Amino acid sequence: MDSRALFHKALELLPGGVSSPVRAIRPYPFYTVRAKGSKLHTAEGKELIDCCMAYGPLLLGHNHPEIRTAIQEQLHDGWLYGTPIPKEIEFAAMLVADHPGMGMVRFVSTGAEATMAAIRLARGYTGRRGLVKAEGGFHGAHDAVLIRAGSGATTMGVPDSAGVLPEVAALTYQVPFNDAEALSSLLEKKQDIAAFIVEPVMGNIGPILPSRNYLEEIRGITKEHDVLLILDEVITGYRIGIGGAQALFGIRPDLTTLGKIIGGGLPIGALLGRKEIMQMVAPAGPVYQAGTFNGNPLSLAAGIATLKWIKRHKDIYARLDEGTRSIADEIGPEKGCSFVRIGSMFKLFFRDEPPRNYAEAKECDTARFAQFWQRMLDLGVFLPPSQFETNFLSVAHSDVDIDRIGAAYTACI
Protein backbone atom coordinates (compact mmCIF):
# COMPACT_ATOMS: atom_id res chain seq x y z
CA MET A 1 0.00 0.00 0.00
CA ASP A 2 1.47 3.35 -1.01
CA SER A 3 1.46 6.56 1.03
CA ARG A 4 -1.62 8.00 -0.66
CA ALA A 5 -3.67 4.90 0.15
CA LEU A 6 -2.31 4.71 3.68
CA PHE A 7 -3.23 8.35 4.31
CA HIS A 8 -6.73 7.83 2.94
CA LYS A 9 -7.19 5.02 5.46
CA ALA A 10 -5.61 7.07 8.26
CA LEU A 11 -8.10 9.90 7.69
CA GLU A 12 -10.84 7.51 8.83
CA LEU A 13 -9.07 6.64 12.07
CA LEU A 14 -6.80 9.53 13.12
CA PRO A 15 -7.67 13.24 13.44
CA GLY A 16 -6.28 14.82 10.28
CA GLY A 17 -4.79 11.43 9.44
CA VAL A 18 -1.73 11.91 11.66
CA SER A 19 -0.64 11.53 15.28
CA SER A 20 0.98 14.97 15.51
CA PRO A 21 0.18 18.17 13.56
CA VAL A 22 3.73 18.73 12.30
CA ARG A 23 3.45 15.48 10.31
CA ALA A 24 0.55 16.79 8.25
CA ILE A 25 1.97 17.37 4.76
CA ARG A 26 -0.18 18.39 1.80
CA PRO A 27 -1.61 16.68 -0.11
CA TYR A 28 -0.52 13.71 2.01
CA PRO A 29 2.59 12.71 3.98
CA PHE A 30 4.94 9.97 2.91
CA TYR A 31 4.98 6.89 5.13
CA THR A 32 8.22 5.46 6.46
CA VAL A 33 8.60 1.68 6.58
CA ARG A 34 12.17 1.45 7.90
CA ALA A 35 15.19 3.59 8.68
CA LYS A 36 18.90 3.09 9.22
CA GLY A 37 21.77 5.48 9.72
CA SER A 38 20.97 8.76 7.96
CA LYS A 39 18.28 7.33 5.67
CA LEU A 40 14.53 6.89 5.69
CA HIS A 41 12.85 4.38 3.37
CA THR A 42 9.32 5.16 2.28
CA ALA A 43 6.34 2.97 1.43
CA GLU A 44 7.10 3.70 -2.25
CA GLY A 45 10.64 2.36 -1.86
CA LYS A 46 12.30 5.78 -2.02
CA GLU A 47 15.43 6.47 0.05
CA LEU A 48 15.66 9.88 1.69
CA ILE A 49 18.50 11.61 3.52
CA ASP A 50 16.89 12.51 6.83
CA CYS A 51 17.55 16.00 8.22
CA CYS A 52 14.60 15.82 10.58
CA MET A 53 15.94 12.97 12.74
CA ALA A 54 12.55 12.50 14.46
CA TYR A 55 12.70 16.23 15.37
CA GLY A 56 15.98 15.90 17.22
CA PRO A 57 16.33 12.74 19.33
CA LEU A 58 18.46 10.71 16.92
CA LEU A 59 21.91 12.21 17.43
CA LEU A 60 23.45 8.82 16.62
CA GLY A 61 21.18 8.23 13.63
CA HIS A 62 18.51 5.63 13.03
CA ASN A 63 18.80 2.10 14.34
CA HIS A 64 22.21 2.56 15.98
CA PRO A 65 23.65 -0.89 16.81
CA GLU A 66 24.74 -0.10 20.38
CA ILE A 67 21.38 1.37 21.28
CA ARG A 68 19.61 -1.55 19.64
CA THR A 69 21.73 -4.00 21.64
CA ALA A 70 21.00 -2.17 24.91
CA ILE A 71 17.26 -2.34 24.19
CA GLN A 72 17.45 -6.02 23.30
CA GLU A 73 19.33 -6.83 26.48
CA GLN A 74 16.76 -4.99 28.58
CA LEU A 75 13.92 -6.74 26.75
CA HIS A 76 15.42 -10.05 27.83
CA ASP A 77 15.07 -8.97 31.47
CA GLY A 78 11.63 -7.38 31.09
CA TRP A 79 10.43 -3.98 29.91
CA LEU A 80 8.26 -2.63 32.72
CA TYR A 81 8.33 -3.37 36.45
CA GLY A 82 6.56 -0.64 38.40
CA THR A 83 9.42 -0.70 40.89
CA PRO A 84 12.71 1.20 41.26
CA ILE A 85 15.53 -0.16 39.09
CA PRO A 86 19.30 0.29 39.29
CA LYS A 87 19.43 2.01 35.90
CA GLU A 88 17.55 5.01 37.36
CA ILE A 89 20.43 5.66 39.73
CA GLU A 90 23.10 5.10 37.08
CA PHE A 91 21.46 7.41 34.57
CA ALA A 92 20.58 10.12 37.10
CA ALA A 93 24.21 10.19 38.24
CA MET A 94 25.34 10.67 34.62
CA LEU A 95 22.95 13.59 34.08
CA VAL A 96 23.85 15.30 37.35
CA ALA A 97 27.56 14.97 36.59
CA ASP A 98 27.07 16.65 33.20
CA HIS A 99 24.97 19.54 34.55
CA PRO A 100 26.76 21.39 37.38
CA GLY A 101 24.33 22.90 39.85
CA MET A 102 21.67 20.31 39.11
CA GLY A 103 21.53 18.01 42.12
CA MET A 104 18.58 15.68 41.54
CA VAL A 105 16.54 14.16 38.70
CA ARG A 106 12.93 13.08 38.21
CA PHE A 107 12.44 10.89 35.16
CA VAL A 108 9.21 11.23 33.18
CA SER A 109 8.01 9.99 29.80
CA THR A 110 8.29 13.07 27.57
CA GLY A 111 9.83 16.51 27.37
CA ALA A 112 6.35 18.00 27.68
CA GLU A 113 5.84 16.17 30.97
CA ALA A 114 9.19 17.50 32.15
CA THR A 115 8.25 21.12 31.45
CA MET A 116 4.81 20.64 33.01
CA ALA A 117 6.42 19.23 36.15
CA ALA A 118 9.02 22.02 36.21
CA ILE A 119 6.31 24.70 36.15
CA ARG A 120 4.31 23.00 38.89
CA LEU A 121 7.46 22.60 40.98
CA ALA A 122 8.40 26.27 40.48
CA ARG A 123 4.97 27.33 41.69
CA GLY A 124 5.07 24.96 44.63
CA TYR A 125 8.55 26.05 45.66
CA THR A 126 7.98 29.80 45.34
CA GLY A 127 4.32 29.96 46.37
CA ARG A 128 3.67 32.17 43.32
CA ARG A 129 1.30 31.61 40.41
CA GLY A 130 2.61 33.50 37.38
CA LEU A 131 4.79 32.14 34.60
CA VAL A 132 6.82 33.97 31.95
CA LYS A 133 7.82 32.42 28.63
CA ALA A 134 9.50 33.73 25.52
CA GLU A 135 7.15 34.46 22.63
CA GLY A 136 7.21 31.56 20.21
CA GLY A 137 8.88 29.21 22.66
CA PHE A 138 7.43 25.70 22.55
CA HIS A 139 7.51 23.76 25.81
CA GLY A 140 5.02 21.02 25.05
CA ALA A 141 1.32 20.96 24.32
CA HIS A 142 -0.01 21.64 27.81
CA ASP A 143 -2.19 24.53 28.84
CA ALA A 144 0.27 26.72 30.75
CA VAL A 145 2.64 27.08 27.80
CA LEU A 146 0.45 26.63 24.72
CA ILE A 147 0.24 30.38 24.41
CA ARG A 148 1.48 31.78 21.11
CA ALA A 149 3.44 28.58 20.65
CA GLY A 150 6.03 27.93 17.98
CA SER A 151 6.36 24.80 15.83
CA GLY A 152 3.23 23.39 14.23
CA ALA A 153 0.92 25.85 15.95
CA THR A 154 2.75 28.75 14.30
CA THR A 155 2.70 27.06 10.92
CA MET A 156 -1.03 26.44 11.19
CA GLY A 157 -1.65 30.06 12.17
CA VAL A 158 -3.38 28.90 15.36
CA PRO A 159 -0.98 30.07 18.07
CA ASP A 160 -3.56 29.70 20.88
CA SER A 161 -5.29 26.33 21.18
CA ALA A 162 -9.01 25.96 21.67
CA GLY A 163 -9.67 24.45 25.05
CA VAL A 164 -7.04 26.49 26.88
CA LEU A 165 -9.05 28.32 29.54
CA PRO A 166 -8.68 32.12 29.64
CA GLU A 167 -8.02 32.01 33.38
CA VAL A 168 -5.13 29.61 32.78
CA ALA A 169 -3.72 31.67 29.92
CA ALA A 170 -3.96 34.80 32.09
CA LEU A 171 -1.25 33.40 34.36
CA THR A 172 1.25 33.08 31.49
CA TYR A 173 3.08 36.25 30.47
CA GLN A 174 5.25 36.58 27.38
CA VAL A 175 8.34 38.57 26.50
CA PRO A 176 10.34 38.63 23.27
CA PHE A 177 13.35 36.34 23.09
CA ASN A 178 16.65 38.24 23.13
CA ASP A 179 15.08 41.15 25.01
CA ALA A 180 16.37 41.10 28.58
CA GLU A 181 14.98 44.58 29.21
CA ALA A 182 11.45 43.36 28.49
CA LEU A 183 11.86 40.62 31.08
CA SER A 184 13.25 43.06 33.63
CA SER A 185 10.39 45.49 33.03
CA LEU A 186 7.78 42.76 33.41
CA LEU A 187 9.25 41.44 36.64
CA GLU A 188 9.35 44.97 38.04
CA LYS A 189 5.58 45.21 37.50
CA LYS A 190 4.51 41.68 38.38
CA GLN A 191 5.25 40.39 41.87
CA ASP A 192 3.61 36.98 41.53
CA ILE A 193 5.98 35.33 39.02
CA ALA A 194 7.27 31.87 39.92
CA ALA A 195 9.52 31.20 36.92
CA PHE A 196 10.79 32.20 33.51
CA ILE A 197 10.91 29.21 31.16
CA VAL A 198 12.99 29.62 28.02
CA GLU A 199 14.79 27.60 25.38
CA PRO A 200 18.41 28.83 25.48
CA VAL A 201 18.43 28.33 21.71
CA MET A 202 14.93 28.56 20.32
CA GLY A 203 14.48 25.27 18.51
CA ASN A 204 10.84 25.14 17.52
CA ILE A 205 10.94 28.34 15.49
CA GLY A 206 14.59 28.10 14.70
CA PRO A 207 17.25 27.72 15.57
CA ILE A 208 17.17 31.28 16.83
CA LEU A 209 20.40 32.00 18.67
CA PRO A 210 20.73 33.98 21.88
CA SER A 211 22.31 37.37 21.38
CA ARG A 212 25.52 38.27 23.11
CA ASN A 213 25.12 38.17 26.92
CA TYR A 214 21.36 37.56 26.74
CA LEU A 215 21.45 34.35 28.78
CA GLU A 216 23.76 35.88 31.37
CA GLU A 217 21.44 38.88 31.64
CA ILE A 218 18.27 36.87 32.17
CA ARG A 219 20.06 34.77 34.75
CA GLY A 220 20.94 37.93 36.66
CA ILE A 221 17.46 39.41 36.30
CA THR A 222 15.69 36.28 37.55
CA LYS A 223 18.01 36.06 40.53
CA GLU A 224 17.39 39.70 41.35
CA HIS A 225 13.64 39.10 41.50
CA ASP A 226 13.81 35.64 43.17
CA VAL A 227 12.25 34.12 40.06
CA LEU A 228 13.32 30.62 39.09
CA LEU A 229 15.03 30.22 35.72
CA ILE A 230 13.95 27.08 33.86
CA LEU A 231 16.15 26.24 30.89
CA ASP A 232 14.21 24.03 28.52
CA GLU A 233 16.96 21.93 26.96
CA VAL A 234 14.70 19.24 25.55
CA ILE A 235 16.17 20.04 22.12
CA THR A 236 19.63 21.41 23.02
CA GLY A 237 20.47 18.87 25.73
CA TYR A 238 23.42 16.79 24.43
CA ARG A 239 22.66 18.19 20.96
CA ILE A 240 25.11 21.10 21.07
CA GLY A 241 27.49 19.43 23.48
CA ILE A 242 27.70 17.48 26.71
CA GLY A 243 25.89 19.59 29.28
CA GLY A 244 23.88 21.34 26.58
CA ALA A 245 23.53 25.08 26.18
CA GLN A 246 24.07 25.77 29.87
CA ALA A 247 27.57 24.31 29.58
CA LEU A 248 28.26 26.00 26.26
CA PHE A 249 27.16 29.44 27.46
CA GLY A 250 28.19 29.07 31.11
CA ILE A 251 24.71 29.47 32.65
CA ARG A 252 23.43 27.75 35.79
CA PRO A 253 19.63 27.65 35.87
CA ASP A 254 17.49 26.62 38.81
CA LEU A 255 15.71 23.88 36.85
CA THR A 256 16.49 22.08 33.60
CA THR A 257 14.24 20.00 31.38
CA LEU A 258 15.67 17.33 29.10
CA GLY A 259 14.23 14.86 26.60
CA LYS A 260 14.80 13.69 23.03
CA ILE A 261 18.49 12.66 22.83
CA ILE A 262 18.65 11.30 26.39
CA GLY A 263 16.21 8.55 25.37
CA GLY A 264 18.24 7.38 22.38
CA GLY A 265 15.05 7.44 20.30
CA LEU A 266 12.69 6.07 22.95
CA PRO A 267 10.22 8.22 24.92
CA ILE A 268 11.73 10.00 27.91
CA GLY A 269 11.87 13.29 29.74
CA ALA A 270 13.82 14.43 32.76
CA LEU A 271 13.48 17.26 35.25
CA LEU A 272 16.74 18.32 36.87
CA GLY A 273 17.15 20.95 39.53
CA ARG A 274 18.92 22.31 42.53
CA LYS A 275 18.64 19.81 45.35
CA GLU A 276 16.73 22.11 47.71
CA ILE A 277 14.11 22.66 45.00
CA MET A 278 13.89 19.03 43.91
CA GLN A 279 13.34 17.94 47.51
CA MET A 280 9.88 19.51 47.12
CA VAL A 281 8.87 16.75 44.67
CA ALA A 282 6.74 13.90 46.04
CA PRO A 283 7.33 11.68 47.90
CA ALA A 284 10.07 13.85 49.43
CA GLY A 285 7.85 16.95 49.38
CA PRO A 286 4.37 18.30 48.63
CA VAL A 287 4.61 18.88 44.84
CA TYR A 288 2.98 15.85 43.27
CA GLN A 289 4.36 14.19 40.16
CA ALA A 290 3.88 10.56 39.20
CA GLY A 291 3.70 8.31 36.16
CA THR A 292 3.44 4.62 35.37
CA PHE A 293 6.24 4.92 32.82
CA ASN A 294 8.55 7.20 34.82
CA GLY A 295 11.99 5.64 34.68
CA ASN A 296 10.94 3.19 31.96
CA PRO A 297 13.60 0.45 31.74
CA LEU A 298 13.82 0.46 27.95
CA SER A 299 14.20 4.24 27.72
CA LEU A 300 16.81 4.27 30.48
CA ALA A 301 18.78 1.48 28.77
CA ALA A 302 18.72 3.32 25.45
CA GLY A 303 19.65 6.61 27.11
CA ILE A 304 22.55 5.17 29.05
CA ALA A 305 23.89 3.52 25.89
CA THR A 306 23.58 6.81 24.01
CA LEU A 307 25.43 8.85 26.61
CA LYS A 308 28.17 6.25 27.02
CA TRP A 309 28.72 6.28 23.25
CA ILE A 310 28.85 10.09 23.20
CA LYS A 311 31.37 10.20 26.04
CA ARG A 312 33.63 7.80 24.16
CA HIS A 313 33.36 9.90 20.99
CA LYS A 314 33.42 13.50 22.20
CA ASP A 315 34.93 14.63 18.92
CA ILE A 316 31.56 14.14 17.21
CA TYR A 317 30.48 17.65 18.16
CA ALA A 318 33.32 19.25 16.21
CA ARG A 319 32.58 17.02 13.23
CA LEU A 320 28.86 17.84 13.30
CA ASP A 321 29.63 21.55 13.58
CA GLU A 322 31.86 21.26 10.56
CA GLY A 323 29.03 19.51 8.72
CA THR A 324 26.58 22.38 9.13
CA ARG A 325 29.37 24.85 8.36
CA SER A 326 30.00 22.98 5.11
CA ILE A 327 26.33 23.27 4.13
CA ALA A 328 26.38 27.00 4.91
CA ASP A 329 29.52 27.47 2.81
CA GLU A 330 27.95 25.60 -0.08
CA ILE A 331 24.94 27.90 -0.06
CA GLY A 332 26.90 31.11 0.40
CA PRO A 333 25.13 34.49 0.41
CA GLU A 334 21.69 34.18 -1.15
CA LYS A 335 19.26 37.05 -1.61
CA GLY A 336 16.19 36.80 0.58
CA CYS A 337 17.65 34.04 2.71
CA SER A 338 19.66 33.63 5.89
CA PHE A 339 21.28 30.43 7.13
CA VAL A 340 21.52 29.87 10.88
CA ARG A 341 23.51 27.11 12.52
CA ILE A 342 24.82 26.04 15.90
CA GLY A 343 26.56 22.70 16.13
CA SER A 344 24.38 20.12 14.39
CA MET A 345 21.29 22.37 14.37
CA PHE A 346 20.64 24.42 11.22
CA LYS A 347 17.96 26.20 9.23
CA LEU A 348 17.51 28.26 6.10
CA PHE A 349 15.16 31.16 6.81
CA PHE A 350 13.47 32.87 3.91
CA ARG A 351 14.25 36.29 5.37
CA ASP A 352 17.17 38.61 4.58
CA GLU A 353 18.52 38.60 8.14
CA PRO A 354 18.47 35.81 10.73
CA PRO A 355 15.47 36.26 13.01
CA ARG A 356 16.16 37.22 16.62
CA ASN A 357 12.72 36.44 18.00
CA TYR A 358 9.25 35.12 17.22
CA ALA A 359 7.99 38.31 15.55
CA GLU A 360 10.92 38.35 13.13
CA ALA A 361 10.59 34.63 12.40
CA LYS A 362 6.99 35.25 11.41
CA GLU A 363 8.24 37.62 8.69
CA CYS A 364 9.70 34.69 6.74
CA ASP A 365 8.30 33.88 3.32
CA THR A 366 6.49 30.64 4.15
CA ALA A 367 5.13 30.19 0.62
CA ARG A 368 8.66 30.23 -0.75
CA PHE A 369 9.73 27.78 1.96
CA ALA A 370 6.95 25.37 0.99
CA GLN A 371 8.15 25.34 -2.61
CA PHE A 372 11.75 24.92 -1.50
CA TRP A 373 10.81 22.06 0.84
CA GLN A 374 9.05 20.13 -1.91
CA ARG A 375 11.99 20.57 -4.28
CA MET A 376 14.37 19.28 -1.60
CA LEU A 377 12.15 16.24 -1.06
CA ASP A 378 12.08 15.59 -4.81
CA LEU A 379 15.90 15.53 -4.70
CA GLY A 380 15.84 12.99 -1.86
CA VAL A 381 16.42 15.23 1.18
CA PHE A 382 13.78 15.26 3.90
CA LEU A 383 13.61 18.44 5.96
CA PRO A 384 11.06 19.17 8.69
CA PRO A 385 8.03 20.40 6.70
CA SER A 386 7.83 23.80 8.36
CA GLN A 387 9.74 27.06 8.14
CA PHE A 388 9.47 27.04 11.93
CA GLU A 389 11.35 23.85 12.78
CA THR A 390 15.04 23.14 13.21
CA ASN A 391 16.96 20.77 10.95
CA PHE A 392 19.44 18.30 12.41
CA LEU A 393 22.50 16.33 11.41
CA SER A 394 23.46 13.08 13.11
CA VAL A 395 26.74 11.21 13.43
CA ALA A 396 25.35 8.83 10.79
CA HIS A 397 25.43 11.53 8.12
CA SER A 398 28.47 10.85 5.98
CA ASP A 399 30.55 13.40 4.10
CA VAL A 400 28.75 12.23 0.96
CA ASP A 401 25.39 12.88 2.62
CA ILE A 402 26.47 16.37 3.64
CA ASP A 403 27.73 17.15 0.16
CA ARG A 404 24.40 15.99 -1.29
CA ILE A 405 22.47 18.15 1.21
CA GLY A 406 24.54 21.21 0.34
CA ALA A 407 24.18 20.61 -3.39
CA ALA A 408 20.42 20.17 -3.01
CA TYR A 409 20.15 23.46 -1.12
CA THR A 410 21.94 25.38 -3.86
CA ALA A 411 19.74 23.74 -6.51
CA CYS A 412 16.44 24.36 -4.70
CA ILE A 413 16.67 27.87 -3.26
C-alpha positions in Angstrom: 0.0 0.0 0.0 1.5 3.4 -1.0 1.5 6.6 1.0 -1.6 8.0 -0.7 -3.7 4.9 0.2 -2.3 4.7 3.7 -3.2 8.3 4.3 -6.7 7.8 2.9 -7.2 5.0 5.5 -5.6 7.1 8.3 -8.1 9.9 7.7 -10.8 7.5 8.8 -9.1 6.6 12.1 -6.8 9.5 13.1 -7.7 13.2 13.4 -6.3 14.8 10.3 -4.8 11.4 9.4 -1.7 11.9 11.7 -0.6 11.5 15.3 1.0 15.0 15.5 0.2 18.2 13.6 3.7 18.7 12.3 3.4 15.5 10.3 0.6 16.8 8.2 2.0 17.4 4.8 -0.2 18.4 1.8 -1.6 16.7 -0.1 -0.5 13.7 2.0 2.6 12.7 4.0 4.9 10.0 2.9 5.0 6.9 5.1 8.2 5.5 6.5 8.6 1.7 6.6 12.2 1.5 7.9 15.2 3.6 8.7 18.9 3.1 9.2 21.8 5.5 9.7 21.0 8.8 8.0 18.3 7.3 5.7 14.5 6.9 5.7 12.9 4.4 3.4 9.3 5.2 2.3 6.3 3.0 1.4 7.1 3.7 -2.2 10.6 2.4 -1.9 12.3 5.8 -2.0 15.4 6.5 0.0 15.7 9.9 1.7 18.5 11.6 3.5 16.9 12.5 6.8 17.5 16.0 8.2 14.6 15.8 10.6 15.9 13.0 12.7 12.6 12.5 14.5 12.7 16.2 15.4 16.0 15.9 17.2 16.3 12.7 19.3 18.5 10.7 16.9 21.9 12.2 17.4 23.5 8.8 16.6 21.2 8.2 13.6 18.5 5.6 13.0 18.8 2.1 14.3 22.2 2.6 16.0 23.7 -0.9 16.8 24.7 -0.1 20.4 21.4 1.4 21.3 19.6 -1.6 19.6 21.7 -4.0 21.6 21.0 -2.2 24.9 17.3 -2.3 24.2 17.4 -6.0 23.3 19.3 -6.8 26.5 16.8 -5.0 28.6 13.9 -6.7 26.8 15.4 -10.1 27.8 15.1 -9.0 31.5 11.6 -7.4 31.1 10.4 -4.0 29.9 8.3 -2.6 32.7 8.3 -3.4 36.5 6.6 -0.6 38.4 9.4 -0.7 40.9 12.7 1.2 41.3 15.5 -0.2 39.1 19.3 0.3 39.3 19.4 2.0 35.9 17.6 5.0 37.4 20.4 5.7 39.7 23.1 5.1 37.1 21.5 7.4 34.6 20.6 10.1 37.1 24.2 10.2 38.2 25.3 10.7 34.6 22.9 13.6 34.1 23.8 15.3 37.4 27.6 15.0 36.6 27.1 16.6 33.2 25.0 19.5 34.6 26.8 21.4 37.4 24.3 22.9 39.9 21.7 20.3 39.1 21.5 18.0 42.1 18.6 15.7 41.5 16.5 14.2 38.7 12.9 13.1 38.2 12.4 10.9 35.2 9.2 11.2 33.2 8.0 10.0 29.8 8.3 13.1 27.6 9.8 16.5 27.4 6.3 18.0 27.7 5.8 16.2 31.0 9.2 17.5 32.2 8.2 21.1 31.5 4.8 20.6 33.0 6.4 19.2 36.2 9.0 22.0 36.2 6.3 24.7 36.2 4.3 23.0 38.9 7.5 22.6 41.0 8.4 26.3 40.5 5.0 27.3 41.7 5.1 25.0 44.6 8.6 26.1 45.7 8.0 29.8 45.3 4.3 30.0 46.4 3.7 32.2 43.3 1.3 31.6 40.4 2.6 33.5 37.4 4.8 32.1 34.6 6.8 34.0 32.0 7.8 32.4 28.6 9.5 33.7 25.5 7.2 34.5 22.6 7.2 31.6 20.2 8.9 29.2 22.7 7.4 25.7 22.6 7.5 23.8 25.8 5.0 21.0 25.0 1.3 21.0 24.3 0.0 21.6 27.8 -2.2 24.5 28.8 0.3 26.7 30.8 2.6 27.1 27.8 0.5 26.6 24.7 0.2 30.4 24.4 1.5 31.8 21.1 3.4 28.6 20.7 6.0 27.9 18.0 6.4 24.8 15.8 3.2 23.4 14.2 0.9 25.8 16.0 2.7 28.8 14.3 2.7 27.1 10.9 -1.0 26.4 11.2 -1.7 30.1 12.2 -3.4 28.9 15.4 -1.0 30.1 18.1 -3.6 29.7 20.9 -5.3 26.3 21.2 -9.0 26.0 21.7 -9.7 24.5 25.1 -7.0 26.5 26.9 -9.0 28.3 29.5 -8.7 32.1 29.6 -8.0 32.0 33.4 -5.1 29.6 32.8 -3.7 31.7 29.9 -4.0 34.8 32.1 -1.3 33.4 34.4 1.3 33.1 31.5 3.1 36.3 30.5 5.2 36.6 27.4 8.3 38.6 26.5 10.3 38.6 23.3 13.3 36.3 23.1 16.6 38.2 23.1 15.1 41.1 25.0 16.4 41.1 28.6 15.0 44.6 29.2 11.5 43.4 28.5 11.9 40.6 31.1 13.2 43.1 33.6 10.4 45.5 33.0 7.8 42.8 33.4 9.3 41.4 36.6 9.3 45.0 38.0 5.6 45.2 37.5 4.5 41.7 38.4 5.2 40.4 41.9 3.6 37.0 41.5 6.0 35.3 39.0 7.3 31.9 39.9 9.5 31.2 36.9 10.8 32.2 33.5 10.9 29.2 31.2 13.0 29.6 28.0 14.8 27.6 25.4 18.4 28.8 25.5 18.4 28.3 21.7 14.9 28.6 20.3 14.5 25.3 18.5 10.8 25.1 17.5 10.9 28.3 15.5 14.6 28.1 14.7 17.2 27.7 15.6 17.2 31.3 16.8 20.4 32.0 18.7 20.7 34.0 21.9 22.3 37.4 21.4 25.5 38.3 23.1 25.1 38.2 26.9 21.4 37.6 26.7 21.4 34.4 28.8 23.8 35.9 31.4 21.4 38.9 31.6 18.3 36.9 32.2 20.1 34.8 34.8 20.9 37.9 36.7 17.5 39.4 36.3 15.7 36.3 37.5 18.0 36.1 40.5 17.4 39.7 41.3 13.6 39.1 41.5 13.8 35.6 43.2 12.2 34.1 40.1 13.3 30.6 39.1 15.0 30.2 35.7 14.0 27.1 33.9 16.2 26.2 30.9 14.2 24.0 28.5 17.0 21.9 27.0 14.7 19.2 25.6 16.2 20.0 22.1 19.6 21.4 23.0 20.5 18.9 25.7 23.4 16.8 24.4 22.7 18.2 21.0 25.1 21.1 21.1 27.5 19.4 23.5 27.7 17.5 26.7 25.9 19.6 29.3 23.9 21.3 26.6 23.5 25.1 26.2 24.1 25.8 29.9 27.6 24.3 29.6 28.3 26.0 26.3 27.2 29.4 27.5 28.2 29.1 31.1 24.7 29.5 32.6 23.4 27.7 35.8 19.6 27.6 35.9 17.5 26.6 38.8 15.7 23.9 36.9 16.5 22.1 33.6 14.2 20.0 31.4 15.7 17.3 29.1 14.2 14.9 26.6 14.8 13.7 23.0 18.5 12.7 22.8 18.6 11.3 26.4 16.2 8.5 25.4 18.2 7.4 22.4 15.1 7.4 20.3 12.7 6.1 22.9 10.2 8.2 24.9 11.7 10.0 27.9 11.9 13.3 29.7 13.8 14.4 32.8 13.5 17.3 35.2 16.7 18.3 36.9 17.2 20.9 39.5 18.9 22.3 42.5 18.6 19.8 45.3 16.7 22.1 47.7 14.1 22.7 45.0 13.9 19.0 43.9 13.3 17.9 47.5 9.9 19.5 47.1 8.9 16.8 44.7 6.7 13.9 46.0 7.3 11.7 47.9 10.1 13.9 49.4 7.8 16.9 49.4 4.4 18.3 48.6 4.6 18.9 44.8 3.0 15.8 43.3 4.4 14.2 40.2 3.9 10.6 39.2 3.7 8.3 36.2 3.4 4.6 35.4 6.2 4.9 32.8 8.5 7.2 34.8 12.0 5.6 34.7 10.9 3.2 32.0 13.6 0.4 31.7 13.8 0.5 27.9 14.2 4.2 27.7 16.8 4.3 30.5 18.8 1.5 28.8 18.7 3.3 25.5 19.7 6.6 27.1 22.6 5.2 29.0 23.9 3.5 25.9 23.6 6.8 24.0 25.4 8.9 26.6 28.2 6.2 27.0 28.7 6.3 23.3 28.9 10.1 23.2 31.4 10.2 26.0 33.6 7.8 24.2 33.4 9.9 21.0 33.4 13.5 22.2 34.9 14.6 18.9 31.6 14.1 17.2 30.5 17.7 18.2 33.3 19.2 16.2 32.6 17.0 13.2 28.9 17.8 13.3 29.6 21.5 13.6 31.9 21.3 10.6 29.0 19.5 8.7 26.6 22.4 9.1 29.4 24.9 8.4 30.0 23.0 5.1 26.3 23.3 4.1 26.4 27.0 4.9 29.5 27.5 2.8 27.9 25.6 -0.1 24.9 27.9 -0.1 26.9 31.1 0.4 25.1 34.5 0.4 21.7 34.2 -1.1 19.3 37.0 -1.6 16.2 36.8 0.6 17.7 34.0 2.7 19.7 33.6 5.9 21.3 30.4 7.1 21.5 29.9 10.9 23.5 27.1 12.5 24.8 26.0 15.9 26.6 22.7 16.1 24.4 20.1 14.4 21.3 22.4 14.4 20.6 24.4 11.2 18.0 26.2 9.2 17.5 28.3 6.1 15.2 31.2 6.8 13.5 32.9 3.9 14.3 36.3 5.4 17.2 38.6 4.6 18.5 38.6 8.1 18.5 35.8 10.7 15.5 36.3 13.0 16.2 37.2 16.6 12.7 36.4 18.0 9.3 35.1 17.2 8.0 38.3 15.6 10.9 38.3 13.1 10.6 34.6 12.4 7.0 35.3 11.4 8.2 37.6 8.7 9.7 34.7 6.7 8.3 33.9 3.3 6.5 30.6 4.2 5.1 30.2 0.6 8.7 30.2 -0.7 9.7 27.8 2.0 6.9 25.4 1.0 8.1 25.3 -2.6 11.7 24.9 -1.5 10.8 22.1 0.8 9.1 20.1 -1.9 12.0 20.6 -4.3 14.4 19.3 -1.6 12.2 16.2 -1.1 12.1 15.6 -4.8 15.9 15.5 -4.7 15.8 13.0 -1.9 16.4 15.2 1.2 13.8 15.3 3.9 13.6 18.4 6.0 11.1 19.2 8.7 8.0 20.4 6.7 7.8 23.8 8.4 9.7 27.1 8.1 9.5 27.0 11.9 11.4 23.8 12.8 15.0 23.1 13.2 17.0 20.8 10.9 19.4 18.3 12.4 22.5 16.3 11.4 23.5 13.1 13.1 26.7 11.2 13.4 25.3 8.8 10.8 25.4 11.5 8.1 28.5 10.8 6.0 30.5 13.4 4.1 28.8 12.2 1.0 25.4 12.9 2.6 26.5 16.4 3.6 27.7 17.2 0.2 24.4 16.0 -1.3 22.5 18.1 1.2 24.5 21.2 0.3 24.2 20.6 -3.4 20.4 20.2 -3.0 20.2 23.5 -1.1 21.9 25.4 -3.9 19.7 23.7 -6.5 16.4 24.4 -4.7 16.7 27.9 -3.3 
